[in-house]
Amino acid sequence: MRAMTNSLVTVLGALLDAVDEIDENTYVIRHFKVLLALLPHYLEASRPEAEIAGVWVVQHRLRFESPGGVHAPLGSYSHSVTVPSNTELIFFAGQVGIRADGTTPPDISGQADQAFANVVALLSAHGLGVESIVKIAVYIVAGNDGEAVKRARVEHLGGHAPASTTIYVPALVSSEWLVEVEATAARPAAHEQSGRNAE
């Protein structure tokens, strides 16, 4: 089922790109584009949360890919992400495990959970979900449990697979901090969003 829906997502993305090349004043094409735009919403309603990222790819034409010629991804990430020209990138500062009240959990599990929760909160402040993340970097202080960080990532990002880098480092700015998470997200450009709202 997953392979079939992923294939359908790829086909729909290609159709949207192809239709963009045709005169938008053509009556049939205008209505065909409306149908294509609505179809992902029906797909989203019937797919598990881990696959919603594929629907977002169709709607905004982000492409999360792992082409042949290199090894398969070793985790929940993609080897490359293609971002279309009509897209804004949002760069988030690295997030450490500090709670809103200024306190910090004492261990790597608590800090990783809070760091990813902070990323999700920042996305939400921009009206975005985790599926909008196109690149993520995780810095772990050497000697700490990388599996605890992985569990926190899965807890907060689910099956979303952006381009990703994980690095063990000697230390972060504060000796209290054990992990830092940095994310970049993408969304339709402001002029495109306002155009769609007007429609």
Secondary structure, DSSP 8 states (H G I E B T S, - for coil): -HHHHHHHHHHHHHHHHHHHTS-TT-HHHHHHHHHHHHHHHHHHHHS-GGGHHHHHHHHH--EEE--TTS---SSS--SEEE--TTEEEEE---EES--TTS---SSHHHHHHHHHHHHHHHHHHTT--GGGEEEEEEEEETTS-HHHHHHHHHHHHTT---EEEEEEES--SSTT--EEEEEEEEEE-HHHHHHHHH-
